Amino acid sequence: MKFVSIPNTGYHIGAKKYKLELFEGIEAARLTLRKSAQEYWFSPSGSVNGVKKCDEIASFDKWQKKEEKNSIVFTRVEKSVIWKKKVTTLICREDSLEFFVTVEGCNQVEDVRFFRSCVNGVEYGFAGEFDEVINTAPNFHSKIFYHPVDSFSTSFGEDLTPAVGGQALASCCSCIGMRDRTERKYLVAGAAAVPGEYTWDSFRWNPAPHMPATGYIGDQMKGGGFALEYAGKKNVDGSWESPRLILSFCDSFDDILPSYLKECYSRNYLPKPHRRRIQNWWRSPIYCTWHDQTGAAMMDKSNYIGHHGPHARDFCTEELVEEWLGELIAHDCKPGILILDDKWQLNLNDADPDPEKFADMRGWIERCHQRGIKVFLWTAAWNNDNVPEDEAITRDGKVVCGDITNPKYEARFREMVRRYFSDAEGCLNADGVKMDGLLALPMGAGLKNYENLWGLELQKRYLDVLYEEAHKAKKDVCVSTFVANPYLADTSDMVRLADMYHSRLSTRRAMQQRYEVYACTMPHTLVDTDGQFQFSVIDQPASLLADQMKWGIPTVYNGKLLRQHRFFMPVHYGELTEEDYGIISRAFKIQRKKYGLK
């Protein structure tokens, strides 16, 4: 790495993949990608904003330089109007840049902004020769590409803003890419922290301005920059070092997320997933009851709008499940795993089955075992079903969901999980769990919980307790989730591709994108490919199952009823045909033969 100091002006750094010009004062920094026309101008500063308090900068000191092994570290003291002390740090390495802010004082943090700052009444941001921003977190719209004036976030919980369209996998990495579409060079930007500090809600590209440049709304969308949103839940009283913004570089779309992860692994900001022991039966072909349930609920409806009839959860009964399972068995399509979906239980925070749906659920599960079928139980995280107020996360005093950081709720949750899987009297002796609802991780302002633990750390706490208690109750139990983050890799034996409410006619592209995200973030975890028949209006079971078997375990959500639906398109409703059953049978046999399954 080459370094040149220019008196009273700043510094020039020439690295393997970039050139950086770092100027003194308010002047912007300029980052140029090697072998590229892309350059980025930005304010080499950041803001740690309080709730309704802007971290405005009154003045800067000069940059201080320190050369370390394989890096050059620049620090600068800034005079902030809300912090007693503030220092920004920029670390230059051969293949990456790393930036963070250290503050001292007392504030509730609204957000942390990188390369976006307010100085003496004027706001400065991040701009460049690029026209595309890439979101690495899959969403229900399968929307990947954004314009630089868009604003969107990658959240650890849910984000239903139109720009995102609803995240499809839970707690994805805080990582985006950007480039000019005429080039193959990408700048990769991601947020990272030391373990224990992943407490932000979301990572946002292009946050709203504190000090609009003009009165025209279009101009207010041009600030750029990056932000971590805390919504006032981060309390600083003393000294605090912010998470990092890491900039790295790659030459292909497929390397955006791997480039970010490589930097995180090398700095110990994320644990690198390791190979784990897999029970062979976990690879068994899967049948889930959900699309038979939705088919039964929507039997004579042309679309979902205005439907006030029975809900799909009303059709999770022993009688109907036996009917649908019986059709599969009669057509030589016996699954190795049956997922009993929403809602077999009386409430979501207890293991008691609904007696009107399953008179003897333990007996029914053991009869499945006698037929060589393992049983997974569906449940939903972060729900408020029958949660006492003194065990709850609240928002502005109202119950949101159970609080896993509260010892009372943790004891309730552990007992529920134990009863799912234990073979002791009064328990269900099930074999796995389909943990849904993880997108409902509480986010935003006004929240309170026992430990004031939020973000990815709260998701991890929940899944750690689930995983520990499940495997304590039954050693070979399988925990299935749809999280896609290395930080959570040790909490899942299996992950799901999840629902696909997008505008395409086929699910293939969405399936592939989500599989590729899992291949990066959870490489040693089995993939349940989920039921895809309902979400396609053109693909037939043969092509869908062929795709499933490329990426994971073949899964069907239809034992009898088939309702293929796309918004604003005709609905096809019917039953599986003999040909359909034949295709499913062949796929299941191939899977069993491949892994030596019975």
N, C-alpha and C positions, 0 to 999 in steps of 0.2 A: 504494500500500500504506500503510495507516494503522498507526501505532505509538503505543502508550501504555505508559509505565513506571509501575508501582505500587510505591512505596517499600516495601522489606523484604518484598515479596510476589513480584514477578516482572514479566512483560511480557504485554501483549495485542497481537497482530498481526492486523489485518484486511486480508485480501487478496481478490482478485477471486473466487476459488473456495473459500476456506476462512477460518476464524478459528482462531487458535492462542493458547492461554493457556499460558505457560511459567513455571512456578513455581520457586522456589529450593529447595535442599535435596533431600530424598528425595521431596518431593511430585511427584505425577504431572503430566504435561502433558495438556492437553485439546485435541483437534483436532475442529472441527465443520465439516461440509461445508455450503456455501451452498445455500439452497433445499432443505434436506434435514433429516430428523430424525436422521440418522446422526451420532454423535459417538464419538470414540475416545479412551480414556484410556490413557496409557502412561508408563513410566519414560523420561525423556529422556536416557538413558544407553546405554552399550553395554559389551560384554565382549570382550576378546581373551584367550581361555582357552588355557593351555598344556596339553600332554599330562598328564593327571591333576593339573592345577593350575587351580584356579578363580580367575578374575580378580575377586576380591572387593574391594569398595570400602569403605575405612575412613572416608573423609570427602570432602566436596565443598567447593570454593571457590564463590564467587558467580559468576553468569553475567557475562561481559564482552561488551559489545555494540559492534559496528562497522558503521556504515552505508556501504555501497558502492553503486556504480551498479546500480540495479534489484534490489538485494538488501539484506538485513540479516543479518549474520553474528554468531552467538552462540558463544562458546567458554567452556569450563569445565574447570578443572584438578581432577582426581580423584586421591585417594591410593589406589593399588592395592597389594595385598599381594604381587603377583608382578612388577610393573613398576617401574622406577626413576622413571619419569615417565609420566603419562597425561593426555591432553587430548581432550575430546569437542567436536565442532564441528557446529552446526546452522545451515544456510543457508536463509533464508526468501526465496522469490521470489514474484512475483505468481501464478504458476500451478503452483508446485511447492515441495517441501521436499527438502533434501539433508542427509544425516547421515553422519559418519564419525568414526573414532577414530584418534588418533596415540599410539603408545607408544614408550618407550625402555627398552632392557634386552636380555636374552638369554633366549629361550624357543623351543621348537618349538610352533607354533600348532596347537591342536586345532580350534578354530572361532572365528569372530567373530560376536558376537550384537548385534543392533540392537534397541533398545527392550526389552531383556531383560537385567537386571543383578542381581547379588547385593550387598547392602549390609548390613554388620554382622550376618551370619548369617540374613538374610531375602532371599528372591528376589522381584523385581518384574518385571511383564511388560506385556502389551498386550491390552486388551480393549475392547469397544465395542458399540454398538447395530447389530450386523450378524449375519447367520446363514448366510452363504454365502461360501466362498472358491473362486476360479476358477483352475484351472491352465491356463496357455496352451500347455503342452507336450503335444502329442498322445501318447496311450499306446495299447497294444493293447486295453485294455478300453473305449476311448473314454470314459473317466471324466474329466469336466470339473469337476464341482461337488463340493465338500467342505464339511463342517461345521467351524466354528471350532475344535472340540476335536480334529479330525483332525490328524495330523502327516504331511506328505508333502514330497518334495523334487523339484526339477527339476535333474537332473544333466547334466553334460557327457558322461558315459559312460552306463552302464546302471544302472537302478534296478528291481529285481525285487520290491520290497516289495509286499505285498497292497494297500496304500493307493494305489499307483501302477499296478500291473499290467503293468509293463514299458513303457518308453518306445518309441515307434514311429518317431520321427524323431530323428536324432542331434544332440547338442550344441545343444539349443534354448536360447532366451533365459531368463535368470534373472528371470522376471516372473510375478506373480500379480495377481489383482484380488479385491476384496471389496466386499460390499454387503449391505443388508437387502433381501430379495426382494420387499418391498412397494414398492420404489423403483427408479428407473432411474439413480440416481447411483452411481458406482463410485469407490472409492479404489484406486489402482493402486500397487503396490509392486514395485520391481525393484532388482537389484544391478548395479552398473556399476563400471568401473575405467579408468584410463588404459591405452592399449594396452601390452601386455607384462605386465600384472598380472592377467590372467584365469586365475589358477592354482588357484582353488578347485575342489573336486570337484563340489559341489552347493549349491543354494540351498534352504534348508528353511524351511517355515512350521511354527511351534510346536515348537521343539526340546525335548528332555527336560530336566526341571529338574535343577539341581545341588543345590538345597535344597528338597525337597518340602514343600508347605504342610502336609499332613497325611499320615497313613499310608494313606489311601484312594486307590487308583489313579485313580479318576475325577477327584479333585481335582488330581492331578498333570498332567492333560491340559488344564488351563485357563490355562496360562501365556501362550500366544500368542507373538508376537514372531517375529523373522526371524534366520536364521543362515546363514553361509557356512561350509561344512565343508571343512577342510584335512587332517584325520586325521594331523596331525603332520608333514606334508611341507613346511610353510612354516617356514623357519628365520629367526628374527629375531635379529640381533646388532648392536645399535645402535638407530637410530631407524627406525620404520616407520609409514607412513600406510595405514590399511585402505582397501579398496574402499568405494564409496558405497552407501548405501541411498537410493533416490530415490522420493519419494511424489509422485504426480500425480493428476489427476482427470479423469473422463470421464462422458459421459451415456448410453453404450450399451455392450453386451457387445462389439460388433465393434471398439470403439475402445480396448479395454484394452491390447492389444499395441502398436498404433500410438502410443498416448499415451506409453508407456514408451520406444519407439524415438525418438520426437520429442525427448524430453529427452536421450537418449543422443547423438543426432546434434548437437544444439545445443551440447552440452558437449564434443564430440569424444571421447566415451567409446567410440563405435562409428563405423566408417567408413560413410557412407551409400552404399549400392550404386549403381553407375553403369551406364549402358548399355554393352553389350559387343558385340563383333563376333560374329555367329552365322553359321556355315556352313549354307547352306540344307538340305543333305542331312541335317543333324542332326534336322530335323523329319520325317524319313521314318517311315512306319508301322513298328512294332517287333514282332518275334516273339522271345520268350525261351523257352528249352527247359525251364524248371524244372517247370512243372505237368504237362507230358508225362512228365518224369522221375518226379515224385511219383506220377502216375497209374500208371505202369508198376510202381513199387515197391509200391504199395498196391492192386493190381488186385483182389484178392479179400478185402480186409479191411473190416470194418464200421466200425472206428474205429482211432485211433492207439494206443490203450492196449494194452500187452503185445505190440506188434509186434516180432518178432525176425528178420524176413526181411531181404531185401536193402535197402540204403539207396538213396535216390534218386540219390545221386552215382554209384552204380554204372552208371547208365543214360545217362550223358553220353558216348556213343560216336558215332563218325562214322556208323556204319551206322544207328543209331536216329535221329540228328539228320537224316540225309538222308531217312529214311522220313517223319518228321513234316513237315519242310520240303517234301518232295515232295507231300504231301497239300495243303498250302496253295497251292503253285504250280499244282497240277492243278485246283484250285477257284478260280483267278483271285484268290488272296489273297497274292500274293508280297509279303513284307515288304521294306522298304528297308534295315532293320537287323535282324540276327540276333544275339541275345545267347547266347553259349555259357556255360551256367551250371555250377554246382558238380558234379563236379570234373574238369576236362579235363587238369589238370597233375599231375605226380608229387608235388610238394610246393608249398606256398603261398608259399615264399620263393625260387622259382626259375621261370624261364620255360620249362623243359623240359616238353613235353607227355608224357602217359602214352602210350607207344608201343602198348600193348594197346588203347587207345581210339582213337587217331589215329596211324596209321602214318606219315603225311606231312602234318602239320598245316599247314605253310606252303603246300603244294600245294593242300590243301583250301580254305584261306582265299582263295587266289588264284583258285580255281575259283568261289568265291562272288562274287568281284569281277567275274569274266567274266559272271556272271548278273545283275549290277547290284545286288548285295547287300553291304553293309558288315558287318563282323564285330566285335562287342564281346566282350571276354574277361572273365568273372567272376573276381574274387579277393576275399579277405577280409583286412581290416586287423587289426592287433593280434593276430596268431596266433603260436603257438609251434612251428609245423611245421618241424622240422629246424633250429632256431635254436641256434647255439653259445652256451654260457653267457657267454662274454666279449663277446657282441654283444646280450645280452638285458636287458630289464627283469626284475627279480627281486622276489619277495615272500618275505621271511624266508629268503632264500638260494635259492629255487626259481625256475626259469625261468617267466616269465609270457608273454612275447612278445618280438618283435624291438624293439630300442631305436633309434628313429630319431635320437635325439640322440647316439648312439655312431657315430663316423666309420666304424668297420668295418661296422656294419649298414647305415648310410646308403649306403656304396659298394655293398654287396650289393643293396640295394633299388633303387638307381638303375640298376644293370646289368640287373636283372630287368625294370624298366619299359622301358628302352631296347630290350631284345630283344622285348618285346611288339609294339612299333610300328615299329621300324626296318625298312627294306627291304634292309638289308645281309645278307650271307651269315650263316647261323646264327640269323637273327631270324625273327619270325612275320609281320611286315607287317600286323598287325591295325589296326583303325580307331578303337577306343574301349575303355574299361574300365568295367565295372560294379563299383564299389568297395563291397563289402558289409563287414560286420563292424565298422563304425565305432562301434557301441554298446559294443563290447568295450574301449574306451579304459580303460586301467587306472585304478582308483580305490581309495581306502581306505588303511588303515594297512599298514606294513611294506614299502612299495615303495621300490626304488632304481633310478635310472637315471644315465646318464653326466653329464647336466647338471643333475639335480634340477629338471627342467621338467615341470609337470603341468597338469591341467585343460584348458581350452580352448586354452591356448598349446601344449600338446603335440599336441592334435588338429590345430591349425593348422600346426605344423611338419611333421607327416606329410603333410598335404594339399598344402602348399607344395612339398615335394620331389617328390611325385607329379606335380603339375601342371606344374612346371618341366621335369622330365625327360621327361614324355610329350610336351609340345609342342616340346621340343628334338628329339625323335626323329622327330616327324611334325607338321607345322604345323597341319593341320586335324583332328587327333585330338580326340575328344570324351571328356571325363572326366565320368562320371556317379556321383553320390553320393546320400546322403539326409540331408545336414546341413541345418539350418534356422536359420542365424544369420548376420547381416550381416558378422560378423567373419570368416566363411569364404566370403563370396560370390565372391571372386576365385579360389577354388580349384575351382569347379564350373562346367562348361558345361551340365550337365543335372542335375536332381534327380528322385528317384523318390518316389511316394506310399507305397511300402513295404507290408509284409505287414499283414493286417487280421484279427487273431485276437480279434474281439470277439463280443459276445452278440447283436448285431442280426441280422436275417435278410438284410439287404441291406447292401452296402458304401457306399451313396450318402452317408449323413451323414458317415461317417469320411473318405471321399474329399474331400468338400467342406471339412471342417474342416482337413484337412492342406493342401489347395490354398490355403485362405485364410491359413494360417500362412506358406506359401511366398510368397504374394502380398505379405505384409508384409516378410518377412525377406530374400527372394531374388527381388525383383520382375523382374529382367531375365534370369532363368535359365529355360531350357526345362524343362517338366515331363513326365517319363515317367510315365504314369498307371498303370503296372504291370498285371499280369494279375489280373482281378477275378472271373472265372467260378468259380474254385474256392471263393471265400469267400462266395458267395451261394447261398441255397437257394430263392429265389423269383424274383429278377430274371433275365430272359432276356438273351441277348447284345445284342439291339437296344437295350434301355434302358441297359445298362451302357456300351456303346460310345458311345451318344449323350451320356451324362454325361462320359465320358472326353474327348470332343472339345470339350466346353465348357471343360475345365480344362487340356488339354494334348495330348500326342501319343497317338493311339490305340495301345494295346498289347495283345497277346494272349500268353498263356503256354501256350496249347493249340493244337497243330497237328493233333492227332488225338484224344487221350484227354481225357475230361472227368470229373473226380471232384469233385462238389460236396459240401462237408462243413461241418457245424457240430457242435461238441461237444454231446452229449446229444440229438442229433436224427438221424433216418435219413440214411444216406449214399446219394447218387445216383451211380451209376457207369455210364459208357457212352462213346460216341464222338461227336464233332461230327457234326451232321446236315447234310444239303444246305441246309436253311434257315439253320443257323448259319453255314455257309461263305458263303452269299449275303449275310448281314448283315455279316460281316467284310469281304468283297469290296467292298461298297458304301462302308463306312466308310473303307477304305484308299484307294479311288478319290477320295472327297471330299477326303481329306487331301492327296493328290497334286495334285489340281486346284487346291485352295486356295493351295498354295505353289509351283506350277509344277514339281513333282517328276516325274522319269521313273518 
